[in-house]
Amino acid sequence: MRKLAVKAGALAIVGALIFAACGKSNDNKKASKSAKKAAAVKTDFGATDTKIRVGLLADLSGPFSTLVRDIVLAQQVYWDRLNKAGGIAGRQVELDIEDTKYDVPTHKQKFAAMAAKDASGVLMISQSTGSPHTASIAKDLEADNLIAIPLTWYSGWADPAFGKNVFEAYTNYCLEGMNVTQFIKDQGGKKIALVTFPGEYGQDGAAGVKQAAKALGLQIAYDGEGKVIPPSATNPNPDVSAIVQSIVSSRADWVYASVNPTTLARLMGGAAGKGFKGKWTGASPSYADTLLKSDVKNLIDTSWYQSQYTVAFGTNVSGMSTMVDALKTDKPDARTSDAYVYGWTEAEIAEAILKKAAGDGDITRAGVVKAAFELDKVDFGGLAPSQSWKGEPNSYIVRESYMFKPKLSLYKDASLSGGGSTGLELIKGPFESDLAKNYDYKGPCFKPAA
C-alpha cells in the first residue's frame, strides 16, 4: 500500500509538471499570437508594437488652468482604466502632457516636439487648449499628418480650409451664442452688454450673439467685443475698470461674457460695486464652479446663468456612472468638477478614432487621420450630444447646448469620495434655438485678421 501511495504521488507530481508545462506553453502561444497580431498593424511615428503615445497641449498654469487641470485629470484616469483593460490593439497608451501656459509661442514649441518623426513623437493629440493657440498649429497638423481634439469651440474648426485636422467636439462658440441669446430673450431680456476677449474665442461667441440679437430684436447696449484684455504671465491682472464702467453705463439687463473665470469675477464684482443689477451669462469657459466659494459667490448664486456643451457632473445619464466610479476609484481625494466631463469625452473620441484605425490595421499617423474622417458617430452615453465628422460640416456640426443655474444651496465643496456637488441645476437642454438649428454653416462666424 505504501508503494502504491508513493507511485500515485509521483504520478500526481509528474502530471502537475506536465499540466504546468502545457499551461505555460499555451500562455506562450497566446502571447506569441498576440505579439504577431500587434506587429501586423502598420505603425510609423508615435506607435510601436507595445505602445501608443498621445499628446495633450494643456494650459496647466495660465488663465484657464482651473478648468484644464481637471480636464487633464479625467483623461489620465480614462487612459489608465483603458490600459488596465488591455489598451488598444495590444498596446498601452502613454500620455505626453505639456503645459502651454496659454501662450501661443509656447504652444507651438511644445507641438513641434510632439510632431517629431521619431520615438519621442505622438500618434495624435487628444487635447489642444486655446483658440488662437490651436489656430497657430492648424496647418502644421495637416503637414505632419496629425489630428488634434481642441479644447476650444471656435466655429472655424469645422471648416476644411481652416481646421481640417482639428476634430472639434460639441457646439461652437457662435452657435452657443445664438442659443444663449434666445435664452436671454425667453427670460425677458432686451438689452445686452457684450464683453469678450479678442480673437477666436471671445469674438466668435460675440458674432453669434450679434446675429441672434439682430434677428430677435434685442439691443446691444454696450459692444465690448474683443475689448477685455486676457490675463498673461506679464500682465496677470489687466485693468478692467473701463469695461466695468461701460457695463454699468449701458443699463443692460443682461451681460454676455466670453472671458475666463478670474476675469468674470472681477467684472461681476466691479459692476455690482457700482450698483449694476443685471443678470450675467456667457460662453461656457467663462465660469468655473470654484467661483461658488469666492468673493462673488452670492452674485453667482443670484445672477449667473451657465451655458455648457455637456451635462453637469452627477447628471443621471448612462455614461455618468462609469466616469464617476473610475474617478472615485483612482482619485478619491480630487475635487468634484464639471470639467471632468470634457476630459472624459475627449478621451472617448480619441479612443474611438484609435480603435477604428487599429481595426483597419493602420495606426500610422495617416491611418489615424483616415479613420477619424470615416468614423460614423461617437456616442457619449448622454454626457454630450453624439459627434461625427463624416460628410459635410453643415450636416454634422453640433447645434445643441445646455443652460444651468449655479446655486449655493446645492453646492458642496468636497472631494469625489466626500460627495461633492458643483451646484448646477439644469434649466434647459440639450436644446437648439431656431437660429442655431437653421444656421447654414459655410465657415467661421469670426475670421481673425490675416
SETOR-561306 format. One record per residue (C-alpha): residue number from 0; residue in three letters; x, y negated, z negated. Coordinates in Angstrom, 1 decimal. Layout:
[pt NUM, ala, [X, Y, Z]]
...
//
This chain:
[pt 0, met, [0.0, 0.0, 0.0]]
[pt 1, arg, [2.9, -2.4, -0.8]]
[pt 2, lys, [4.4, -1.6, 2.6]]
[pt 3, leu, [1.1, -2.3, 4.3]]
[pt 4, ala, [0.8, -5.6, 2.5]]
[pt 5, val, [4.4, -6.6, 3.5]]
[pt 6, lys, [3.7, -5.7, 7.1]]
[pt 7, ala, [0.4, -7.6, 7.0]]
[pt 8, gly, [2.2, -10.7, 5.5]]
[pt 9, ala, [4.9, -10.5, 8.1]]
[pt 10, leu, [2.4, -10.3, 10.9]]
[pt 11, ala, [0.5, -13.3, 9.5]]
[pt 12, ile, [3.7, -15.3, 9.4]]
[pt 13, val, [4.6, -14.3, 13.0]]
[pt 14, gly, [1.0, -15.1, 14.0]]
[pt 15, ala, [1.2, -18.5, 12.4]]
[pt 16, leu, [4.5, -19.3, 14.1]]
[pt 17, ile, [3.1, -18.2, 17.4]]
[pt 18, phe, [0.0, -20.3, 16.8]]
[pt 19, ala, [2.1, -23.3, 15.8]]
[pt 20, ala, [4.3, -22.9, 18.8]]
[pt 21, cys, [1.3, -22.7, 21.1]]
[pt 22, gly, [-0.3, -25.7, 19.4]]
[pt 23, lys, [3.0, -27.7, 19.8]]
[pt 24, ser, [3.2, -26.5, 23.4]]
[pt 25, asn, [-0.4, -27.7, 24.1]]
[pt 26, asp, [0.4, -31.1, 22.4]]
[pt 27, asn, [3.5, -31.4, 24.6]]
[pt 28, lys, [1.5, -30.6, 27.7]]
[pt 29, lys, [-1.2, -33.2, 26.7]]
[pt 30, ala, [1.5, -35.8, 26.0]]
[pt 31, ser, [3.2, -35.0, 29.3]]
[pt 32, lys, [0.0, -35.1, 31.2]]
[pt 33, ser, [-0.9, -38.5, 29.6]]
[pt 34, ala, [2.6, -39.9, 30.4]]
[pt 35, lys, [2.3, -38.7, 34.0]]
[pt 36, lys, [-1.2, -40.3, 34.3]]
[pt 37, ala, [0.1, -43.6, 32.8]]
[pt 38, ala, [3.1, -43.5, 35.2]]
[pt 39, ala, [0.8, -43.0, 38.1]]
[pt 40, val, [-0.7, -46.5, 37.6]]
[pt 41, lys, [1.1, -49.2, 39.6]]
[pt 42, thr, [2.9, -51.9, 37.5]]
[pt 43, asp, [5.2, -54.8, 38.0]]
[pt 44, phe, [5.6, -57.7, 35.5]]
[pt 45, gly, [4.1, -57.7, 32.0]]
[pt 46, ala, [3.3, -54.0, 32.0]]
[pt 47, thr, [5.3, -50.7, 31.6]]
[pt 48, asp, [4.3, -47.1, 31.1]]
[pt 49, thr, [3.7, -47.8, 27.4]]
[pt 50, lys, [2.9, -51.5, 27.1]]
[pt 51, ile, [0.8, -54.4, 28.4]]
[pt 52, arg, [1.8, -57.9, 27.5]]
[pt 53, val, [-1.0, -60.5, 27.2]]
[pt 54, gly, [-0.2, -64.2, 26.6]]
[pt 55, leu, [-2.0, -66.9, 24.5]]
[pt 56, leu, [-1.2, -70.5, 25.1]]
[pt 57, ala, [-2.8, -71.9, 21.9]]
[pt 58, asp, [-3.0, -75.2, 20.0]]
[pt 59, leu, [-1.9, -73.9, 16.6]]
[pt 60, ser, [-0.7, -77.3, 15.2]]
[pt 61, gly, [-2.4, -80.0, 17.2]]
[pt 62, pro, [-5.8, -81.8, 17.1]]
[pt 63, phe, [-7.9, -78.6, 17.8]]
[pt 64, ser, [-5.8, -76.2, 15.6]]
[pt 65, thr, [-8.6, -75.8, 13.0]]
[pt 66, leu, [-10.7, -74.1, 15.7]]
[pt 67, val, [-7.9, -72.4, 17.7]]
[pt 68, arg, [-6.2, -70.7, 14.8]]
[pt 69, asp, [-9.5, -68.8, 14.1]]
[pt 70, ile, [-9.9, -68.0, 17.8]]
[pt 71, val, [-6.4, -66.5, 17.9]]
[pt 72, leu, [-7.0, -64.5, 14.7]]
[pt 73, ala, [-10.1, -63.0, 16.3]]
[pt 74, gln, [-8.1, -61.9, 19.3]]
[pt 75, gln, [-5.4, -60.4, 17.2]]
[pt 76, val, [-8.0, -58.3, 15.3]]
[pt 77, tyr, [-9.7, -57.3, 18.6]]
[pt 78, trp, [-6.5, -56.1, 20.2]]
[pt 79, asp, [-5.3, -54.3, 17.1]]
[pt 80, arg, [-8.6, -52.4, 16.9]]
[pt 81, leu, [-8.3, -51.6, 20.6]]
[pt 82, asn, [-4.7, -50.4, 20.2]]
[pt 83, lys, [-5.7, -48.1, 17.4]]
[pt 84, ala, [-8.3, -46.6, 19.7]]
[pt 85, gly, [-5.6, -45.8, 22.3]]
[pt 86, gly, [-5.1, -49.1, 24.1]]
[pt 87, ile, [-5.6, -49.5, 27.9]]
[pt 88, ala, [-4.6, -46.7, 30.3]]
[pt 89, gly, [-2.4, -45.2, 27.6]]
[pt 90, arg, [-0.6, -48.5, 26.9]]
[pt 91, gln, [-0.6, -50.6, 23.8]]
[pt 92, val, [-1.5, -54.3, 24.2]]
[pt 93, glu, [1.2, -56.7, 22.9]]
[pt 94, leu, [0.3, -60.3, 22.4]]
[pt 95, asp, [2.7, -63.2, 23.2]]
[pt 96, ile, [1.3, -66.1, 21.2]]
[pt 97, glu, [2.8, -69.5, 21.7]]
[pt 98, asp, [1.9, -72.9, 20.1]]
[pt 99, thr, [1.5, -75.5, 22.7]]
[pt 100, lys, [0.8, -78.3, 20.1]]
[pt 101, tyr, [-2.0, -79.6, 22.5]]
[pt 102, asp, [0.8, -81.1, 24.6]]
[pt 103, val, [0.9, -80.8, 28.4]]
[pt 104, pro, [4.7, -80.6, 28.9]]
[pt 105, thr, [4.9, -78.0, 26.1]]
[pt 106, his, [2.0, -76.1, 27.6]]
[pt 107, lys, [3.8, -76.0, 31.0]]
[pt 108, gln, [7.1, -75.0, 29.4]]
[pt 109, lys, [5.5, -72.1, 27.5]]
[pt 110, phe, [3.6, -71.0, 30.6]]
[pt 111, ala, [6.8, -70.9, 32.6]]
[pt 112, ala, [8.3, -68.4, 30.1]]
[pt 113, met, [5.2, -66.2, 30.2]]
[pt 114, ala, [5.3, -66.2, 34.0]]
[pt 115, ala, [8.8, -64.7, 34.1]]
[pt 116, lys, [9.1, -61.9, 36.6]]
[pt 117, asp, [10.9, -59.5, 34.1]]
[pt 118, ala, [10.3, -57.7, 30.9]]
[pt 119, ser, [9.6, -61.0, 29.0]]
[pt 120, gly, [6.7, -62.0, 31.2]]
[pt 121, val, [3.0, -61.3, 30.7]]
[pt 122, leu, [0.4, -59.5, 32.8]]
[pt 123, met, [-2.4, -62.1, 32.1]]
[pt 124, ile, [-3.2, -65.0, 29.8]]
[pt 125, ser, [-6.2, -64.4, 27.6]]
[pt 126, gln, [-6.3, -68.0, 26.3]]
[pt 127, ser, [-5.1, -71.3, 27.6]]
[pt 128, thr, [-6.1, -74.2, 25.3]]
[pt 129, gly, [-7.0, -77.6, 26.7]]
[pt 130, ser, [-8.4, -79.0, 29.9]]
[pt 131, pro, [-5.6, -81.2, 31.2]]
[pt 132, his, [-3.2, -78.6, 29.9]]
[pt 133, thr, [-4.8, -75.7, 31.8]]
[pt 134, ala, [-5.2, -78.0, 34.8]]
[pt 135, ser, [-1.4, -78.6, 34.8]]
[pt 136, ile, [-0.8, -74.9, 35.4]]
[pt 137, ala, [-3.8, -74.1, 37.7]]
[pt 138, lys, [-1.7, -74.0, 40.9]]
[pt 139, asp, [1.2, -72.2, 39.2]]
[pt 140, leu, [-1.2, -69.4, 38.1]]
[pt 141, glu, [-2.0, -68.8, 41.8]]
[pt 142, ala, [1.6, -69.0, 42.8]]
[pt 143, asp, [2.6, -66.5, 40.1]]
[pt 144, asn, [-0.4, -64.1, 40.6]]
[pt 145, leu, [-1.6, -64.7, 37.1]]
[pt 146, ile, [-5.0, -65.3, 35.7]]
[pt 147, ala, [-6.0, -67.2, 32.6]]
[pt 148, ile, [-9.1, -67.3, 30.5]]
[pt 149, pro, [-9.3, -71.0, 29.5]]
[pt 150, leu, [-10.2, -72.3, 26.0]]
[pt 151, thr, [-11.7, -75.3, 27.8]]
[pt 152, trp, [-15.0, -75.6, 29.5]]
[pt 153, tyr, [-14.2, -78.0, 32.4]]
[pt 154, ser, [-16.5, -77.7, 35.3]]
[pt 155, gly, [-13.6, -77.6, 37.7]]
[pt 156, trp, [-12.6, -74.0, 36.8]]
[pt 157, ala, [-15.3, -72.5, 39.0]]
[pt 158, asp, [-14.2, -74.5, 42.0]]
[pt 159, pro, [-11.8, -72.2, 44.0]]
[pt 160, ala, [-10.0, -75.2, 45.3]]
[pt 161, phe, [-9.1, -76.3, 41.8]]
[pt 162, gly, [-9.2, -73.4, 39.4]]
[pt 163, lys, [-9.1, -70.2, 41.5]]
[pt 164, asn, [-7.2, -68.1, 38.9]]
[pt 165, val, [-8.9, -69.7, 35.9]]
[pt 166, phe, [-11.7, -67.4, 34.8]]
[pt 167, glu, [-14.0, -69.7, 32.7]]
[pt 168, ala, [-16.4, -68.3, 30.2]]
[pt 169, tyr, [-19.8, -69.8, 29.1]]
[pt 170, thr, [-21.3, -73.0, 30.3]]
[pt 171, asn, [-19.2, -76.0, 31.3]]
[pt 172, tyr, [-19.0, -79.4, 29.6]]
[pt 173, cys, [-21.0, -81.1, 32.4]]
[pt 174, leu, [-24.0, -78.7, 32.2]]
[pt 175, glu, [-23.7, -78.7, 28.4]]
[pt 176, gly, [-24.0, -82.5, 28.5]]
[pt 177, met, [-27.2, -82.1, 30.6]]
[pt 178, asn, [-28.7, -79.6, 28.1]]
[pt 179, val, [-27.8, -81.8, 25.1]]
[pt 180, thr, [-29.3, -84.9, 26.8]]
[pt 181, gln, [-32.5, -83.1, 27.4]]
[pt 182, phe, [-32.5, -82.1, 23.7]]
[pt 183, ile, [-31.9, -85.7, 22.7]]
[pt 184, lys, [-35.0, -86.8, 24.7]]
[pt 185, asp, [-37.1, -84.0, 23.2]]
[pt 186, gln, [-36.1, -85.3, 19.8]]
[pt 187, gly, [-37.5, -88.8, 20.8]]
[pt 188, gly, [-34.1, -90.3, 21.6]]
[pt 189, lys, [-34.0, -93.3, 24.0]]
[pt 190, lys, [-30.6, -94.9, 23.7]]
[pt 191, ile, [-27.3, -93.1, 23.7]]
[pt 192, ala, [-23.8, -94.3, 22.7]]
[pt 193, leu, [-21.3, -92.2, 24.7]]
[pt 194, val, [-17.8, -91.8, 23.1]]
[pt 195, thr, [-15.2, -89.4, 24.6]]
[pt 196, phe, [-11.6, -88.6, 25.0]]
[pt 197, pro, [-10.2, -89.3, 28.5]]
[pt 198, gly, [-9.6, -86.5, 31.0]]
[pt 199, glu, [-11.3, -83.3, 32.0]]
[pt 200, tyr, [-12.7, -82.6, 28.5]]
[pt 201, gly, [-14.3, -85.8, 27.5]]
[pt 202, gln, [-15.2, -87.3, 30.9]]
[pt 203, asp, [-16.6, -84.0, 32.3]]
[pt 204, gly, [-19.1, -84.0, 29.5]]
[pt 205, ala, [-19.8, -87.7, 30.0]]
[pt 206, ala, [-20.6, -87.1, 33.6]]
[pt 207, gly, [-23.3, -84.6, 32.7]]
[pt 208, val, [-24.8, -86.9, 30.1]]
[pt 209, lys, [-24.9, -89.8, 32.5]]
[pt 210, gln, [-26.5, -87.7, 35.2]]
[pt 211, ala, [-29.1, -86.4, 32.8]]
[pt 212, ala, [-29.8, -89.8, 31.2]]
[pt 213, lys, [-30.5, -91.4, 34.6]]
[pt 214, ala, [-32.8, -88.5, 35.5]]
[pt 215, leu, [-34.6, -88.6, 32.2]]
[pt 216, gly, [-34.9, -92.3, 31.9]]
[pt 217, leu, [-32.6, -92.7, 28.9]]
[pt 218, gln, [-30.3, -95.7, 28.4]]
[pt 219, ile, [-26.5, -95.5, 27.9]]
[pt 220, ala, [-26.4, -98.2, 25.3]]
[pt 221, tyr, [-22.6, -98.0, 25.0]]
[pt 222, asp, [-20.3, -96.4, 27.6]]
[pt 223, gly, [-17.2, -95.3, 25.8]]
[pt 224, glu, [-16.3, -92.7, 28.3]]
[pt 225, gly, [-12.6, -92.0, 28.1]]
[pt 226, lys, [-12.1, -94.8, 25.6]]
[pt 227, val, [-11.3, -92.7, 22.5]]
[pt 228, ile, [-7.5, -92.1, 22.1]]
[pt 229, pro, [-6.8, -88.5, 21.3]]
[pt 230, pro, [-4.5, -87.8, 18.3]]
[pt 231, ser, [-1.0, -86.7, 19.1]]
[pt 232, ala, [2.3, -85.9, 17.4]]
[pt 233, thr, [3.5, -89.5, 17.8]]
[pt 234, asn, [0.1, -91.1, 17.0]]
[pt 235, pro, [-1.8, -88.7, 14.7]]
[pt 236, asn, [-4.5, -91.3, 13.6]]
[pt 237, pro, [-5.3, -93.6, 16.6]]
[pt 238, asp, [-7.2, -96.7, 15.8]]
[pt 239, val, [-11.0, -96.1, 16.3]]
[pt 240, ser, [-12.2, -99.4, 14.8]]
[pt 241, ala, [-13.2, -100.9, 18.2]]
[pt 242, ile, [-15.1, -97.7, 19.1]]
[pt 243, val, [-16.9, -97.7, 15.7]]
[pt 244, gln, [-17.9, -101.4, 16.1]]
[pt 245, ser, [-19.2, -100.7, 19.7]]
[pt 246, ile, [-21.3, -97.8, 18.4]]
[pt 247, val, [-22.8, -99.9, 15.7]]
[pt 248, ser, [-23.4, -102.9, 18.0]]
[pt 249, ser, [-25.1, -100.7, 20.6]]
[pt 250, arg, [-28.0, -99.9, 18.2]]
[pt 251, ala, [-28.2, -96.5, 19.8]]
[pt 252, asp, [-30.4, -93.9, 18.2]]
[pt 253, trp, [-28.1, -91.1, 19.3]]
[pt 254, val, [-24.3, -90.8, 19.8]]
[pt 255, tyr, [-22.8, -88.2, 22.2]]
[pt 256, ala, [-19.2, -87.4, 21.3]]
[pt 257, ser, [-16.5, -85.4, 23.1]]
[pt 258, val, [-13.6, -85.6, 20.7]]
[pt 259, asn, [-12.0, -83.4, 18.1]]
[pt 260, pro, [-13.3, -82.7, 14.5]]
[pt 261, thr, [-11.0, -85.1, 12.7]]
[pt 262, thr, [-11.8, -87.9, 15.1]]
[pt 263, leu, [-15.5, -87.2, 14.8]]
[pt 264, ala, [-15.3, -87.5, 11.0]]
[pt 265, arg, [-13.6, -90.9, 11.4]]
[pt 266, leu, [-16.1, -92.2, 13.9]]
[pt 267, met, [-19.1, -91.0, 11.8]]
[pt 268, gly, [-17.8, -92.3, 8.5]]
[pt 269, gly, [-16.7, -95.6, 10.0]]
[pt 270, ala, [-20.1, -96.2, 11.7]]
[pt 271, ala, [-22.1, -95.2, 8.6]]
[pt 272, gly, [-20.0, -97.6, 6.6]]
[pt 273, lys, [-21.2, -100.4, 8.8]]
[pt 274, gly, [-24.8, -99.4, 8.5]]
[pt 275, phe, [-25.3, -97.2, 11.6]]
[pt 276, lys, [-28.3, -94.8, 11.1]]
[pt 277, gly, [-28.4, -92.9, 14.4]]
[pt 278, lys, [-28.1, -89.2, 15.0]]
[pt 279, trp, [-25.0, -87.5, 16.4]]
[pt 280, thr, [-24.3, -84.6, 18.7]]
[pt 281, gly, [-21.8, -83.8, 21.5]]
[pt 282, ala, [-19.6, -81.2, 23.1]]
[pt 283, ser, [-19.0, -78.1, 21.0]]
[pt 284, pro, [-15.3, -78.6, 20.3]]
[pt 285, ser, [-16.0, -81.9, 18.6]]
[pt 286, tyr, [-17.2, -80.1, 15.5]]
[pt 287, ala, [-15.8, -77.6, 13.0]]
[pt 288, asp, [-17.6, -76.2, 10.0]]
[pt 289, thr, [-14.8, -77.4, 7.7]]
[pt 290, leu, [-16.5, -80.8, 8.0]]
[pt 291, leu, [-19.1, -79.5, 5.7]]
[pt 292, lys, [-16.6, -79.7, 2.9]]
[pt 293, ser, [-15.1, -83.0, 4.0]]
[pt 294, asp, [-15.8, -86.6, 3.0]]
[pt 295, val, [-18.5, -86.8, 5.7]]
[pt 296, lys, [-20.3, -83.6, 4.7]]
[pt 297, asn, [-23.5, -85.4, 3.8]]
[pt 298, leu, [-23.5, -87.2, 7.1]]
[pt 299, ile, [-23.0, -83.9, 8.9]]
[pt 300, asp, [-26.0, -82.5, 6.9]]
[pt 301, thr, [-28.3, -85.3, 7.8]]
[pt 302, ser, [-27.1, -86.5, 11.2]]
[pt 303, trp, [-25.0, -84.0, 13.2]]
[pt 304, tyr, [-26.6, -81.5, 15.7]]
[pt 305, gln, [-24.2, -78.9, 17.0]]
[pt 306, ser, [-24.1, -77.7, 20.6]]
[pt 307, gln, [-22.5, -74.3, 21.2]]
[pt 308, tyr, [-21.7, -72.0, 24.1]]
[pt 309, thr, [-22.1, -68.9, 21.9]]
[pt 310, val, [-24.2, -67.8, 18.9]]
[pt 311, ala, [-23.1, -68.7, 15.4]]
[pt 312, phe, [-21.2, -66.3, 13.0]]
[pt 313, gly, [-23.6, -63.8, 11.5]]
[pt 314, thr, [-26.4, -64.1, 14.1]]
[pt 315, asn, [-28.4, -60.9, 14.4]]
[pt 316, val, [-27.3, -59.7, 17.8]]
[pt 317, ser, [-25.9, -56.3, 18.7]]
[pt 318, gly, [-22.3, -57.4, 19.3]]
[pt 319, met, [-22.0, -59.3, 15.9]]
[pt 320, ser, [-21.7, -56.3, 13.6]]
[pt 321, thr, [-18.8, -54.8, 15.5]]
[pt 322, met, [-16.9, -58.1, 15.3]]
[pt 323, val, [-17.7, -58.8, 11.7]]
[pt 324, asp, [-16.8, -55.3, 10.5]]
[pt 325, ala, [-13.5, -55.4, 12.3]]
[pt 326, leu, [-12.6, -58.9, 10.8]]
[pt 327, lys, [-13.6, -57.9, 7.3]]
[pt 328, thr, [-11.5, -54.7, 7.6]]
[pt 329, asp, [-8.4, -56.4, 8.9]]
[pt 330, lys, [-8.6, -59.9, 7.5]]
[pt 331, pro, [-11.0, -59.8, 4.4]]
[pt 332, asp, [-9.5, -62.9, 2.9]]
[pt 333, ala, [-9.8, -65.0, 6.1]]
[pt 334, arg, [-12.3, -67.8, 6.1]]
[pt 335, thr, [-15.7, -67.4, 7.7]]
[pt 336, ser, [-15.7, -69.2, 11.1]]
[pt 337, asp, [-18.0, -69.6, 14.1]]
[pt 338, ala, [-14.8, -69.9, 16.2]]
[pt 339, tyr, [-14.2, -66.1, 15.9]]
[pt 340, val, [-16.9, -65.5, 18.4]]
[pt 341, tyr, [-14.9, -67.4, 21.1]]
[pt 342, gly, [-11.8, -65.4, 20.4]]
[pt 343, trp, [-13.6, -62.1, 20.3]]
[pt 344, thr, [-15.4, -62.7, 23.7]]
[pt 345, glu, [-12.2, -64.0, 25.3]]
[pt 346, ala, [-10.7, -60.6, 24.4]]
[pt 347, glu, [-13.7, -58.8, 25.7]]
[pt 348, ile, [-13.3, -60.5, 29.1]]
[pt 349, ala, [-9.6, -59.7, 29.1]]
[pt 350, glu, [-10.2, -56.0, 28.2]]
[pt 351, ala, [-12.9, -55.7, 30.9]]
[pt 352, ile, [-10.5, -57.1, 33.6]]
[pt 353, leu, [-7.6, -54.9, 32.5]]
[pt 354, lys, [-9.7, -51.8, 32.3]]
[pt 355, lys, [-11.1, -52.4, 35.8]]
[pt 356, ala, [-7.5, -52.9, 37.1]]
[pt 357, ala, [-6.4, -49.7, 35.4]]
[pt 358, gly, [-9.3, -47.8, 36.8]]
[pt 359, asp, [-8.2, -49.0, 40.2]]
[pt 360, gly, [-4.8, -47.6, 39.5]]
[pt 361, asp, [-3.2, -51.0, 39.8]]
[pt 362, ile, [-2.1, -53.1, 36.8]]
[pt 363, thr, [0.3, -55.3, 38.7]]
[pt 364, arg, [-0.4, -59.0, 38.4]]
[pt 365, ala, [-2.0, -58.9, 41.9]]
[pt 366, gly, [-4.1, -55.9, 40.9]]
[pt 367, val, [-5.4, -57.7, 37.8]]
[pt 368, val, [-6.4, -60.8, 39.9]]
[pt 369, lys, [-8.2, -58.5, 42.4]]
[pt 370, ala, [-10.0, -56.7, 39.6]]
[pt 371, ala, [-11.2, -59.9, 38.0]]
[pt 372, phe, [-12.8, -61.1, 41.2]]
[pt 373, glu, [-14.6, -57.8, 41.6]]
[pt 374, leu, [-15.9, -57.5, 38.1]]
[pt 375, asp, [-19.7, -57.4, 38.2]]
[pt 376, lys, [-20.5, -58.5, 34.7]]
[pt 377, val, [-19.2, -58.8, 31.2]]
[pt 378, asp, [-21.9, -58.2, 28.6]]
[pt 379, phe, [-21.1, -59.7, 25.2]]
[pt 380, gly, [-23.8, -57.9, 23.3]]
[pt 381, gly, [-25.7, -61.1, 22.7]]
[pt 382, leu, [-22.7, -63.1, 21.4]]
[pt 383, ala, [-22.9, -65.3, 24.5]]
[pt 384, pro, [-24.6, -65.2, 27.9]]
[pt 385, ser, [-23.2, -62.5, 30.2]]
[pt 386, gln, [-20.4, -63.6, 32.6]]
[pt 387, ser, [-19.3, -62.8, 36.1]]
[pt 388, trp, [-17.0, -64.4, 38.8]]
[pt 389, lys, [-18.3, -62.4, 41.7]]
[pt 390, gly, [-19.7, -64.2, 44.7]]
[pt 391, glu, [-20.3, -68.0, 45.0]]
[pt 392, pro, [-19.8, -70.2, 41.9]]
[pt 393, asn, [-23.3, -71.7, 42.2]]
[pt 394, ser, [-24.8, -68.2, 41.7]]
[pt 395, tyr, [-22.7, -67.1, 38.8]]
[pt 396, ile, [-21.8, -70.2, 36.6]]
[pt 397, val, [-23.5, -70.0, 33.2]]
[pt 398, arg, [-26.0, -72.8, 32.6]]
[pt 399, glu, [-27.2, -71.9, 29.1]]
[pt 400, ser, [-26.1, -73.3, 25.7]]
[pt 401, tyr, [-27.4, -73.4, 22.1]]
[pt 402, met, [-28.4, -76.1, 19.6]]
[pt 403, phe, [-27.8, -75.7, 15.9]]
[pt 404, lys, [-28.2, -77.8, 12.8]]
[pt 405, pro, [-25.4, -77.6, 10.2]]
[pt 406, lys, [-26.9, -77.5, 6.7]]
[pt 407, leu, [-25.2, -77.9, 3.4]]
[pt 408, ser, [-27.8, -75.8, 1.7]]
[pt 409, leu, [-26.8, -72.9, 4.0]]
[pt 410, tyr, [-23.1, -73.4, 3.9]]
[pt 411, lys, [-20.9, -71.2, 1.7]]
[pt 412, asp, [-17.2, -71.9, 1.6]]
[pt 413, ala, [-16.0, -68.4, 1.0]]
[pt 414, ser, [-13.9, -65.7, 2.7]]
[pt 415, leu, [-15.2, -63.0, 5.0]]
[pt 416, ser, [-15.3, -60.5, 2.1]]
[pt 417, gly, [-16.9, -63.1, -0.1]]
[pt 418, gly, [-19.9, -63.5, 2.2]]
[pt 419, gly, [-19.1, -67.0, 3.5]]
[pt 420, ser, [-21.5, -68.8, 5.7]]
[pt 421, thr, [-20.8, -71.6, 8.3]]
[pt 422, gly, [-24.2, -73.2, 7.5]]
[pt 423, leu, [-25.6, -73.3, 11.1]]
[pt 424, glu, [-29.3, -72.9, 11.6]]
[pt 425, leu, [-30.4, -72.2, 15.2]]
[pt 426, ile, [-32.8, -74.8, 16.6]]
[pt 427, lys, [-32.9, -73.8, 20.2]]
[pt 428, gly, [-31.2, -71.3, 22.5]]
[pt 429, pro, [-29.9, -69.9, 24.6]]
[pt 430, phe, [-31.6, -72.5, 26.8]]
[pt 431, glu, [-31.0, -74.3, 30.0]]
[pt 432, ser, [-32.6, -77.6, 30.8]]
[pt 433, asp, [-34.3, -78.1, 34.2]]
[pt 434, leu, [-31.4, -80.3, 35.2]]
[pt 435, ala, [-28.8, -77.7, 34.4]]
[pt 436, lys, [-30.9, -74.9, 35.9]]
[pt 437, asn, [-31.4, -76.7, 39.2]]
[pt 438, tyr, [-27.9, -78.2, 39.4]]
[pt 439, asp, [-26.3, -77.4, 42.8]]
[pt 440, tyr, [-22.7, -76.7, 41.9]]
[pt 441, lys, [-20.3, -77.9, 44.6]]
[pt 442, gly, [-17.3, -78.7, 42.5]]
[pt 443, pro, [-16.2, -80.5, 39.3]]
[pt 444, cys, [-18.6, -83.2, 37.9]]
[pt 445, phe, [-15.5, -85.2, 37.0]]
[pt 446, lys, [-12.3, -85.3, 39.0]]
[pt 447, pro, [-9.2, -86.9, 37.4]]
[pt 448, ala, [-7.3, -89.5, 39.4]]
[pt 449, ala, [-4.6, -87.9, 41.6]]
//
